[in-house]
Amino acid sequence: MSDRDRLVTSAGRTEVERVRYKEVKVEEVKSNSVTLRDEMHARANHYIKESRPYFPNEKLRTYIDCPYFLRLARILFCASFFGALVASGGSKIIPVFFLVACLLFFFIYCQHERVNQKSLPVVYKQPVLTSQRSLNAFYEVTVTELDGVALQNYQAGVGFVQLSHGKIEFQAFNRDAMKSMSDSKCHSRLMLVLFVMASAYNCYFIATY
């Protein structure tokens, strides 16, 4: 965009022309490709880590996660019902074992809930582009602004020029990336509730038998 203000001085009829020009350019920045496990928490952790440079004043924690973590948590929850075997003459060690294991996963999912409340709301502040193909992409916005005065009878044609130049970098997500982070949050909260119930279930059989 340009804005020209033309002035005429009384001495020698010298024309003075004020010139303003501003250019905004947006480019996608190439990033290193990363291979991720096909699990929701692994993807969410990647997005959180990639967001850290853009929020230096925020402490963005990631989920406690490892390969087969989700599968192990689901198997443990289902197996915890075997704590009821103590009612039919089984060893009391069975519900004690499942209580300890369920409490361990309960505390892990408490850490997940902290990520849900502290990290994800900050990550969600970044823009979402529906037309974007990649799950997350990086962009660079370059702003160039020129402010000058052109003198008609000046040999070079320009009497004063001030040039300002700045860059802004940001990360953007598409809908699939946002859905992956939302699924991670919902799943963690569901498992937190389930392990509370499993712990109480085994605690009942320990206290009763």
Biotite code that builds the C-alpha atoms (Angstrom):
import biotite.structure as struc

atoms = struc.array([
    struc.Atom([0.000, 0.000, 0.000], chain_id="A", res_id=1, res_name="MET", atom_name="CA", element="C"),
    struc.Atom([1.299, 3.553, -0.622], chain_id="A", res_id=2, res_name="SER", atom_name="CA", element="C"),
    struc.Atom([0.307, 6.978, 0.644], chain_id="A", res_id=3, res_name="ASP", atom_name="CA", element="C"),
    struc.Atom([1.563, 10.109, -1.133], chain_id="A", res_id=4, res_name="ARG", atom_name="CA", element="C"),
    struc.Atom([1.213, 13.590, 0.318], chain_id="A", res_id=5, res_name="ASP", atom_name="CA", element="C"),
    struc.Atom([2.360, 16.373, -2.052], chain_id="A", res_id=6, res_name="ARG", atom_name="CA", element="C"),
    struc.Atom([3.493, 19.731, -0.640], chain_id="A", res_id=7, res_name="LEU", atom_name="CA", element="C"),
    struc.Atom([4.746, 22.849, -2.481], chain_id="A", res_id=8, res_name="VAL", atom_name="CA", element="C"),
    struc.Atom([7.166, 25.256, -0.795], chain_id="A", res_id=9, res_name="THR", atom_name="CA", element="C"),
    struc.Atom([6.968, 29.004, -1.392], chain_id="A", res_id=10, res_name="SER", atom_name="CA", element="C"),
    struc.Atom([10.700, 29.310, -2.180], chain_id="A", res_id=11, res_name="ALA", atom_name="CA", element="C"),
    struc.Atom([11.454, 28.182, -5.728], chain_id="A", res_id=12, res_name="GLY", atom_name="CA", element="C"),
    struc.Atom([8.261, 26.181, -6.109], chain_id="A", res_id=13, res_name="ARG", atom_name="CA", element="C"),
    struc.Atom([10.066, 22.987, -4.949], chain_id="A", res_id=14, res_name="THR", atom_name="CA", element="C"),
    struc.Atom([7.741, 20.020, -4.822], chain_id="A", res_id=15, res_name="GLU", atom_name="CA", element="C"),
    struc.Atom([8.075, 17.768, -1.787], chain_id="A", res_id=16, res_name="VAL", atom_name="CA", element="C"),
    struc.Atom([6.453, 14.377, -2.010], chain_id="A", res_id=17, res_name="GLU", atom_name="CA", element="C"),
    struc.Atom([5.907, 12.136, 1.044], chain_id="A", res_id=18, res_name="ARG", atom_name="CA", element="C"),
    struc.Atom([6.048, 8.452, 0.135], chain_id="A", res_id=19, res_name="VAL", atom_name="CA", element="C"),
    struc.Atom([4.851, 5.592, 2.352], chain_id="A", res_id=20, res_name="ARG", atom_name="CA", element="C"),
    struc.Atom([4.966, 1.942, 1.353], chain_id="A", res_id=21, res_name="TYR", atom_name="CA", element="C"),
    struc.Atom([4.188, -1.201, 3.326], chain_id="A", res_id=22, res_name="LYS", atom_name="CA", element="C"),
    struc.Atom([4.520, -4.835, 2.246], chain_id="A", res_id=23, res_name="GLU", atom_name="CA", element="C"),
    struc.Atom([3.428, -7.936, 4.180], chain_id="A", res_id=24, res_name="VAL", atom_name="CA", element="C"),
    struc.Atom([4.691, -11.311, 2.962], chain_id="A", res_id=25, res_name="LYS", atom_name="CA", element="C"),
    struc.Atom([3.725, -14.701, 4.415], chain_id="A", res_id=26, res_name="VAL", atom_name="CA", element="C"),
    struc.Atom([5.840, -17.766, 3.622], chain_id="A", res_id=27, res_name="GLU", atom_name="CA", element="C"),
    struc.Atom([5.764, -21.342, 4.883], chain_id="A", res_id=28, res_name="GLU", atom_name="CA", element="C"),
    struc.Atom([9.050, -22.353, 6.500], chain_id="A", res_id=29, res_name="VAL", atom_name="CA", element="C"),
    struc.Atom([10.353, -25.840, 5.862], chain_id="A", res_id=30, res_name="LYS", atom_name="CA", element="C"),
    struc.Atom([10.866, -27.908, 9.005], chain_id="A", res_id=31, res_name="SER", atom_name="CA", element="C"),
    struc.Atom([12.607, -31.193, 9.682], chain_id="A", res_id=32, res_name="ASN", atom_name="CA", element="C"),
    struc.Atom([10.332, -34.206, 9.273], chain_id="A", res_id=33, res_name="SER", atom_name="CA", element="C"),
    struc.Atom([9.752, -36.231, 12.424], chain_id="A", res_id=34, res_name="VAL", atom_name="CA", element="C"),
    struc.Atom([8.465, -39.798, 12.652], chain_id="A", res_id=35, res_name="THR", atom_name="CA", element="C"),
    struc.Atom([5.861, -40.138, 15.382], chain_id="A", res_id=36, res_name="LEU", atom_name="CA", element="C"),
    struc.Atom([4.177, -43.121, 16.930], chain_id="A", res_id=37, res_name="ARG", atom_name="CA", element="C"),
    struc.Atom([0.597, -43.473, 15.765], chain_id="A", res_id=38, res_name="ASP", atom_name="CA", element="C"),
    struc.Atom([-0.813, -42.664, 19.190], chain_id="A", res_id=39, res_name="GLU", atom_name="CA", element="C"),
    struc.Atom([-2.722, -39.592, 20.266], chain_id="A", res_id=40, res_name="MET", atom_name="CA", element="C"),
    struc.Atom([-0.497, -38.699, 23.226], chain_id="A", res_id=41, res_name="HIS", atom_name="CA", element="C"),
    struc.Atom([2.685, -39.030, 21.160], chain_id="A", res_id=42, res_name="ALA", atom_name="CA", element="C"),
    struc.Atom([1.293, -36.582, 18.621], chain_id="A", res_id=43, res_name="ARG", atom_name="CA", element="C"),
    struc.Atom([0.059, -34.200, 21.310], chain_id="A", res_id=44, res_name="ALA", atom_name="CA", element="C"),
    struc.Atom([3.490, -34.238, 22.987], chain_id="A", res_id=45, res_name="ASN", atom_name="CA", element="C"),
    struc.Atom([5.086, -33.357, 19.644], chain_id="A", res_id=46, res_name="HIS", atom_name="CA", element="C"),
    struc.Atom([2.796, -30.354, 19.175], chain_id="A", res_id=47, res_name="TYR", atom_name="CA", element="C"),
    struc.Atom([3.478, -29.167, 22.719], chain_id="A", res_id=48, res_name="ILE", atom_name="CA", element="C"),
    struc.Atom([7.257, -29.403, 22.233], chain_id="A", res_id=49, res_name="LYS", atom_name="CA", element="C"),
    struc.Atom([7.046, -27.565, 18.902], chain_id="A", res_id=50, res_name="GLU", atom_name="CA", element="C"),
    struc.Atom([5.059, -24.788, 20.620], chain_id="A", res_id=51, res_name="SER", atom_name="CA", element="C"),
    struc.Atom([7.655, -24.072, 23.315], chain_id="A", res_id=52, res_name="ARG", atom_name="CA", element="C"),
    struc.Atom([9.790, -21.616, 21.255], chain_id="A", res_id=53, res_name="PRO", atom_name="CA", element="C"),
    struc.Atom([6.710, -19.443, 20.663], chain_id="A", res_id=54, res_name="TYR", atom_name="CA", element="C"),
    struc.Atom([5.790, -19.248, 24.361], chain_id="A", res_id=55, res_name="PHE", atom_name="CA", element="C"),
    struc.Atom([9.149, -18.813, 26.166], chain_id="A", res_id=56, res_name="PRO", atom_name="CA", element="C"),
    struc.Atom([7.489, -17.565, 29.357], chain_id="A", res_id=57, res_name="ASN", atom_name="CA", element="C"),
    struc.Atom([5.206, -20.593, 29.671], chain_id="A", res_id=58, res_name="GLU", atom_name="CA", element="C"),
    struc.Atom([6.200, -23.942, 31.145], chain_id="A", res_id=59, res_name="LYS", atom_name="CA", element="C"),
    struc.Atom([4.648, -26.374, 28.689], chain_id="A", res_id=60, res_name="LEU", atom_name="CA", element="C"),
    struc.Atom([4.744, -29.863, 30.151], chain_id="A", res_id=61, res_name="ARG", atom_name="CA", element="C"),
    struc.Atom([4.154, -32.999, 28.094], chain_id="A", res_id=62, res_name="THR", atom_name="CA", element="C"),
    struc.Atom([2.234, -36.166, 28.894], chain_id="A", res_id=63, res_name="TYR", atom_name="CA", element="C"),
    struc.Atom([3.993, -39.085, 30.555], chain_id="A", res_id=64, res_name="ILE", atom_name="CA", element="C"),
    struc.Atom([3.992, -41.516, 27.682], chain_id="A", res_id=65, res_name="ASP", atom_name="CA", element="C"),
    struc.Atom([5.867, -44.470, 26.217], chain_id="A", res_id=66, res_name="CYS", atom_name="CA", element="C"),
    struc.Atom([5.267, -47.148, 23.560], chain_id="A", res_id=67, res_name="PRO", atom_name="CA", element="C"),
    struc.Atom([2.255, -49.359, 24.340], chain_id="A", res_id=68, res_name="TYR", atom_name="CA", element="C"),
    struc.Atom([1.283, -47.168, 27.297], chain_id="A", res_id=69, res_name="PHE", atom_name="CA", element="C"),
    struc.Atom([-2.373, -46.889, 26.248], chain_id="A", res_id=70, res_name="LEU", atom_name="CA", element="C"),
    struc.Atom([-2.651, -50.611, 25.604], chain_id="A", res_id=71, res_name="ARG", atom_name="CA", element="C"),
    struc.Atom([-1.089, -51.424, 28.979], chain_id="A", res_id=72, res_name="LEU", atom_name="CA", element="C"),
    struc.Atom([-3.433, -49.032, 30.798], chain_id="A", res_id=73, res_name="ALA", atom_name="CA", element="C"),
    struc.Atom([-6.500, -50.582, 29.200], chain_id="A", res_id=74, res_name="ARG", atom_name="CA", element="C"),
    struc.Atom([-5.349, -54.138, 29.935], chain_id="A", res_id=75, res_name="ILE", atom_name="CA", element="C"),
    struc.Atom([-4.618, -53.245, 33.551], chain_id="A", res_id=76, res_name="LEU", atom_name="CA", element="C"),
    struc.Atom([-8.030, -51.674, 34.055], chain_id="A", res_id=77, res_name="PHE", atom_name="CA", element="C"),
    struc.Atom([-9.798, -54.753, 32.704], chain_id="A", res_id=78, res_name="CYS", atom_name="CA", element="C"),
    struc.Atom([-7.566, -57.115, 34.696], chain_id="A", res_id=79, res_name="ALA", atom_name="CA", element="C"),
    struc.Atom([-8.208, -55.179, 37.921], chain_id="A", res_id=80, res_name="SER", atom_name="CA", element="C"),
    struc.Atom([-11.628, -56.842, 38.171], chain_id="A", res_id=81, res_name="PHE", atom_name="CA", element="C"),
    struc.Atom([-9.821, -60.074, 39.060], chain_id="A", res_id=82, res_name="PHE", atom_name="CA", element="C"),
    struc.Atom([-9.364, -58.564, 42.509], chain_id="A", res_id=83, res_name="GLY", atom_name="CA", element="C"),
    struc.Atom([-12.785, -60.039, 43.239], chain_id="A", res_id=84, res_name="ALA", atom_name="CA", element="C"),
    struc.Atom([-11.203, -63.515, 43.213], chain_id="A", res_id=85, res_name="LEU", atom_name="CA", element="C"),
    struc.Atom([-10.381, -63.016, 46.879], chain_id="A", res_id=86, res_name="VAL", atom_name="CA", element="C"),
    struc.Atom([-14.114, -63.384, 47.583], chain_id="A", res_id=87, res_name="ALA", atom_name="CA", element="C"),
    struc.Atom([-14.016, -66.956, 46.245], chain_id="A", res_id=88, res_name="SER", atom_name="CA", element="C"),
    struc.Atom([-10.953, -68.016, 48.242], chain_id="A", res_id=89, res_name="GLY", atom_name="CA", element="C"),
    struc.Atom([-8.201, -66.359, 46.231], chain_id="A", res_id=90, res_name="GLY", atom_name="CA", element="C"),
    struc.Atom([-5.157, -64.777, 47.812], chain_id="A", res_id=91, res_name="SER", atom_name="CA", element="C"),
    struc.Atom([-5.500, -61.302, 49.283], chain_id="A", res_id=92, res_name="LYS", atom_name="CA", element="C"),
    struc.Atom([-2.348, -60.382, 47.402], chain_id="A", res_id=93, res_name="ILE", atom_name="CA", element="C"),
    struc.Atom([-4.406, -60.204, 44.189], chain_id="A", res_id=94, res_name="ILE", atom_name="CA", element="C"),
    struc.Atom([-6.506, -57.123, 45.096], chain_id="A", res_id=95, res_name="PRO", atom_name="CA", element="C"),
    struc.Atom([-3.479, -55.555, 46.842], chain_id="A", res_id=96, res_name="VAL", atom_name="CA", element="C"),
    struc.Atom([-1.434, -55.884, 43.661], chain_id="A", res_id=97, res_name="PHE", atom_name="CA", element="C"),
    struc.Atom([-4.159, -54.386, 41.498], chain_id="A", res_id=98, res_name="PHE", atom_name="CA", element="C"),
    struc.Atom([-4.769, -51.567, 43.996], chain_id="A", res_id=99, res_name="LEU", atom_name="CA", element="C"),
    struc.Atom([-1.089, -50.552, 43.902], chain_id="A", res_id=100, res_name="VAL", atom_name="CA", element="C"),
    struc.Atom([-0.966, -50.809, 40.111], chain_id="A", res_id=101, res_name="ALA", atom_name="CA", element="C"),
    struc.Atom([-4.158, -48.816, 39.673], chain_id="A", res_id=102, res_name="CYS", atom_name="CA", element="C"),
    struc.Atom([-2.958, -46.119, 42.055], chain_id="A", res_id=103, res_name="LEU", atom_name="CA", element="C"),
    struc.Atom([0.249, -45.827, 40.038], chain_id="A", res_id=104, res_name="LEU", atom_name="CA", element="C"),
    struc.Atom([-1.700, -45.233, 36.843], chain_id="A", res_id=105, res_name="PHE", atom_name="CA", element="C"),
    struc.Atom([-4.053, -42.919, 38.706], chain_id="A", res_id=106, res_name="PHE", atom_name="CA", element="C"),
    struc.Atom([-1.115, -40.641, 39.569], chain_id="A", res_id=107, res_name="PHE", atom_name="CA", element="C"),
    struc.Atom([0.160, -40.820, 35.998], chain_id="A", res_id=108, res_name="ILE", atom_name="CA", element="C"),
    struc.Atom([-3.207, -39.662, 34.726], chain_id="A", res_id=109, res_name="TYR", atom_name="CA", element="C"),
    struc.Atom([-3.222, -36.918, 37.355], chain_id="A", res_id=110, res_name="CYS", atom_name="CA", element="C"),
    struc.Atom([-0.087, -35.652, 35.615], chain_id="A", res_id=111, res_name="GLN", atom_name="CA", element="C"),
    struc.Atom([-1.964, -35.900, 32.313], chain_id="A", res_id=112, res_name="HIS", atom_name="CA", element="C"),
    struc.Atom([-4.728, -33.753, 33.764], chain_id="A", res_id=113, res_name="GLU", atom_name="CA", element="C"),
    struc.Atom([-2.148, -31.115, 34.703], chain_id="A", res_id=114, res_name="ARG", atom_name="CA", element="C"),
    struc.Atom([-1.049, -31.055, 31.061], chain_id="A", res_id=115, res_name="VAL", atom_name="CA", element="C"),
    struc.Atom([-4.701, -30.743, 30.016], chain_id="A", res_id=116, res_name="ASN", atom_name="CA", element="C"),
    struc.Atom([-5.182, -27.706, 32.241], chain_id="A", res_id=117, res_name="GLN", atom_name="CA", element="C"),
    struc.Atom([-1.822, -25.943, 31.858], chain_id="A", res_id=118, res_name="LYS", atom_name="CA", element="C"),
    struc.Atom([-0.213, -26.821, 28.514], chain_id="A", res_id=119, res_name="SER", atom_name="CA", element="C"),
    struc.Atom([-3.032, -27.456, 26.049], chain_id="A", res_id=120, res_name="LEU", atom_name="CA", element="C"),
    struc.Atom([-4.845, -24.112, 26.594], chain_id="A", res_id=121, res_name="PRO", atom_name="CA", element="C"),
    struc.Atom([-1.612, -22.331, 25.652], chain_id="A", res_id=122, res_name="VAL", atom_name="CA", element="C"),
    struc.Atom([-1.065, -24.523, 22.578], chain_id="A", res_id=123, res_name="VAL", atom_name="CA", element="C"),
    struc.Atom([-4.669, -23.867, 21.514], chain_id="A", res_id=124, res_name="TYR", atom_name="CA", element="C"),
    struc.Atom([-3.890, -20.139, 21.222], chain_id="A", res_id=125, res_name="LYS", atom_name="CA", element="C"),
    struc.Atom([-2.098, -20.802, 17.941], chain_id="A", res_id=126, res_name="GLN", atom_name="CA", element="C"),
    struc.Atom([-4.035, -20.416, 14.676], chain_id="A", res_id=127, res_name="PRO", atom_name="CA", element="C"),
    struc.Atom([-5.927, -23.215, 12.961], chain_id="A", res_id=128, res_name="VAL", atom_name="CA", element="C"),
    struc.Atom([-5.909, -23.271, 9.149], chain_id="A", res_id=129, res_name="LEU", atom_name="CA", element="C"),
    struc.Atom([-8.565, -25.522, 7.628], chain_id="A", res_id=130, res_name="THR", atom_name="CA", element="C"),
    struc.Atom([-6.881, -25.547, 4.208], chain_id="A", res_id=131, res_name="SER", atom_name="CA", element="C"),
    struc.Atom([-3.533, -26.669, 5.602], chain_id="A", res_id=132, res_name="GLN", atom_name="CA", element="C"),
    struc.Atom([-2.506, -30.182, 4.557], chain_id="A", res_id=133, res_name="ARG", atom_name="CA", element="C"),
    struc.Atom([0.172, -30.939, 7.141], chain_id="A", res_id=134, res_name="SER", atom_name="CA", element="C"),
    struc.Atom([-0.863, -31.422, 10.755], chain_id="A", res_id=135, res_name="LEU", atom_name="CA", element="C"),
    struc.Atom([1.331, -28.556, 11.915], chain_id="A", res_id=136, res_name="ASN", atom_name="CA", element="C"),
    struc.Atom([3.297, -26.090, 9.802], chain_id="A", res_id=137, res_name="ALA", atom_name="CA", element="C"),
    struc.Atom([5.528, -23.087, 10.434], chain_id="A", res_id=138, res_name="PHE", atom_name="CA", element="C"),
    struc.Atom([5.154, -19.691, 8.815], chain_id="A", res_id=139, res_name="TYR", atom_name="CA", element="C"),
    struc.Atom([7.209, -16.541, 8.606], chain_id="A", res_id=140, res_name="GLU", atom_name="CA", element="C"),
    struc.Atom([5.592, -13.130, 8.189], chain_id="A", res_id=141, res_name="VAL", atom_name="CA", element="C"),
    struc.Atom([7.894, -10.429, 6.802], chain_id="A", res_id=142, res_name="THR", atom_name="CA", element="C"),
    struc.Atom([6.807, -6.794, 7.146], chain_id="A", res_id=143, res_name="VAL", atom_name="CA", element="C"),
    struc.Atom([8.687, -4.161, 5.142], chain_id="A", res_id=144, res_name="THR", atom_name="CA", element="C"),
    struc.Atom([7.767, -0.513, 5.619], chain_id="A", res_id=145, res_name="GLU", atom_name="CA", element="C"),
    struc.Atom([9.331, 2.478, 3.779], chain_id="A", res_id=146, res_name="LEU", atom_name="CA", element="C"),
    struc.Atom([8.803, 6.095, 4.744], chain_id="A", res_id=147, res_name="ASP", atom_name="CA", element="C"),
    struc.Atom([10.487, 8.752, 2.579], chain_id="A", res_id=148, res_name="GLY", atom_name="CA", element="C"),
    struc.Atom([10.477, 12.280, 1.211], chain_id="A", res_id=149, res_name="VAL", atom_name="CA", element="C"),
    struc.Atom([11.118, 12.858, -2.512], chain_id="A", res_id=150, res_name="ALA", atom_name="CA", element="C"),
    struc.Atom([12.383, 16.282, -3.702], chain_id="A", res_id=151, res_name="LEU", atom_name="CA", element="C"),
    struc.Atom([11.633, 17.056, -7.328], chain_id="A", res_id=152, res_name="GLN", atom_name="CA", element="C"),
    struc.Atom([14.713, 19.260, -7.894], chain_id="A", res_id=153, res_name="ASN", atom_name="CA", element="C"),
    struc.Atom([17.060, 16.984, -5.921], chain_id="A", res_id=154, res_name="TYR", atom_name="CA", element="C"),
    struc.Atom([19.585, 15.164, -8.115], chain_id="A", res_id=155, res_name="GLN", atom_name="CA", element="C"),
    struc.Atom([18.873, 11.721, -6.689], chain_id="A", res_id=156, res_name="ALA", atom_name="CA", element="C"),
    struc.Atom([15.169, 12.349, -6.540], chain_id="A", res_id=157, res_name="GLY", atom_name="CA", element="C"),
    struc.Atom([14.897, 11.336, -2.872], chain_id="A", res_id=158, res_name="VAL", atom_name="CA", element="C"),
    struc.Atom([15.790, 13.502, 0.072], chain_id="A", res_id=159, res_name="GLY", atom_name="CA", element="C"),
    struc.Atom([15.145, 11.130, 2.983], chain_id="A", res_id=160, res_name="PHE", atom_name="CA", element="C"),
    struc.Atom([14.278, 7.479, 3.323], chain_id="A", res_id=161, res_name="VAL", atom_name="CA", element="C"),
    struc.Atom([13.585, 5.428, 6.436], chain_id="A", res_id=162, res_name="GLN", atom_name="CA", element="C"),
    struc.Atom([13.211, 1.665, 6.010], chain_id="A", res_id=163, res_name="LEU", atom_name="CA", element="C"),
    struc.Atom([11.925, -0.674, 8.711], chain_id="A", res_id=164, res_name="SER", atom_name="CA", element="C"),
    struc.Atom([11.965, -4.430, 8.398], chain_id="A", res_id=165, res_name="HIS", atom_name="CA", element="C"),
    struc.Atom([10.683, -7.101, 10.754], chain_id="A", res_id=166, res_name="GLY", atom_name="CA", element="C"),
    struc.Atom([9.814, -10.793, 10.877], chain_id="A", res_id=167, res_name="LYS", atom_name="CA", element="C"),
    struc.Atom([7.277, -12.779, 12.869], chain_id="A", res_id=168, res_name="ILE", atom_name="CA", element="C"),
    struc.Atom([7.270, -16.571, 13.079], chain_id="A", res_id=169, res_name="GLU", atom_name="CA", element="C"),
    struc.Atom([4.346, -18.722, 14.156], chain_id="A", res_id=170, res_name="PHE", atom_name="CA", element="C"),
    struc.Atom([3.019, -22.270, 14.079], chain_id="A", res_id=171, res_name="GLN", atom_name="CA", element="C"),
    struc.Atom([-0.385, -23.271, 12.736], chain_id="A", res_id=172, res_name="ALA", atom_name="CA", element="C"),
    struc.Atom([-2.405, -26.472, 13.039], chain_id="A", res_id=173, res_name="PHE", atom_name="CA", element="C"),
    struc.Atom([-5.080, -28.080, 10.924], chain_id="A", res_id=174, res_name="ASN", atom_name="CA", element="C"),
    struc.Atom([-8.306, -29.657, 12.165], chain_id="A", res_id=175, res_name="ARG", atom_name="CA", element="C"),
    struc.Atom([-6.815, -33.152, 12.471], chain_id="A", res_id=176, res_name="ASP", atom_name="CA", element="C"),
    struc.Atom([-4.064, -31.919, 14.803], chain_id="A", res_id=177, res_name="ALA", atom_name="CA", element="C"),
    struc.Atom([-6.606, -30.148, 17.005], chain_id="A", res_id=178, res_name="MET", atom_name="CA", element="C"),
    struc.Atom([-8.750, -33.281, 17.088], chain_id="A", res_id=179, res_name="LYS", atom_name="CA", element="C"),
    struc.Atom([-5.735, -35.371, 18.124], chain_id="A", res_id=180, res_name="SER", atom_name="CA", element="C"),
    struc.Atom([-5.018, -33.058, 21.077], chain_id="A", res_id=181, res_name="MET", atom_name="CA", element="C"),
    struc.Atom([-8.690, -33.006, 22.036], chain_id="A", res_id=182, res_name="SER", atom_name="CA", element="C"),
    struc.Atom([-8.846, -36.814, 21.917], chain_id="A", res_id=183, res_name="ASP", atom_name="CA", element="C"),
    struc.Atom([-5.757, -37.009, 24.147], chain_id="A", res_id=184, res_name="SER", atom_name="CA", element="C"),
    struc.Atom([-7.397, -34.774, 26.729], chain_id="A", res_id=185, res_name="LYS", atom_name="CA", element="C"),
    struc.Atom([-10.704, -36.670, 26.718], chain_id="A", res_id=186, res_name="CYS", atom_name="CA", element="C"),
    struc.Atom([-9.028, -40.086, 26.865], chain_id="A", res_id=187, res_name="HIS", atom_name="CA", element="C"),
    struc.Atom([-6.772, -39.076, 29.771], chain_id="A", res_id=188, res_name="SER", atom_name="CA", element="C"),
    struc.Atom([-9.726, -37.780, 31.764], chain_id="A", res_id=189, res_name="ARG", atom_name="CA", element="C"),
    struc.Atom([-11.726, -40.932, 31.078], chain_id="A", res_id=190, res_name="LEU", atom_name="CA", element="C"),
    struc.Atom([-8.846, -43.160, 32.213], chain_id="A", res_id=191, res_name="MET", atom_name="CA", element="C"),
    struc.Atom([-8.379, -41.023, 35.327], chain_id="A", res_id=192, res_name="LEU", atom_name="CA", element="C"),
    struc.Atom([-11.990, -41.670, 36.344], chain_id="A", res_id=193, res_name="VAL", atom_name="CA", element="C"),
    struc.Atom([-11.742, -45.379, 35.486], chain_id="A", res_id=194, res_name="LEU", atom_name="CA", element="C"),
    struc.Atom([-8.631, -45.888, 37.614], chain_id="A", res_id=195, res_name="PHE", atom_name="CA", element="C"),
    struc.Atom([-10.284, -44.098, 40.539], chain_id="A", res_id=196, res_name="VAL", atom_name="CA", element="C"),
    struc.Atom([-13.123, -46.596, 40.248], chain_id="A", res_id=197, res_name="MET", atom_name="CA", element="C"),
    struc.Atom([-10.739, -49.561, 39.871], chain_id="A", res_id=198, res_name="ALA", atom_name="CA", element="C"),
    struc.Atom([-8.777, -48.474, 42.953], chain_id="A", res_id=199, res_name="SER", atom_name="CA", element="C"),
    struc.Atom([-11.947, -48.138, 45.013], chain_id="A", res_id=200, res_name="ALA", atom_name="CA", element="C"),
    struc.Atom([-13.144, -51.527, 43.718], chain_id="A", res_id=201, res_name="TYR", atom_name="CA", element="C"),
    struc.Atom([-10.010, -53.369, 44.866], chain_id="A", res_id=202, res_name="ASN", atom_name="CA", element="C"),
    struc.Atom([-9.847, -51.380, 48.076], chain_id="A", res_id=203, res_name="CYS", atom_name="CA", element="C"),
    struc.Atom([-13.323, -52.703, 48.905], chain_id="A", res_id=204, res_name="TYR", atom_name="CA", element="C"),
    struc.Atom([-12.232, -56.342, 48.554], chain_id="A", res_id=205, res_name="PHE", atom_name="CA", element="C"),
    struc.Atom([-9.084, -55.719, 50.617], chain_id="A", res_id=206, res_name="ILE", atom_name="CA", element="C"),
    struc.Atom([-11.114, -54.190, 53.433], chain_id="A", res_id=207, res_name="ALA", atom_name="CA", element="C"),
    struc.Atom([-13.926, -56.763, 53.275], chain_id="A", res_id=208, res_name="THR", atom_name="CA", element="C"),
    struc.Atom([-11.919, -59.973, 52.933], chain_id="A", res_id=209, res_name="TYR", atom_name="CA", element="C"),
])
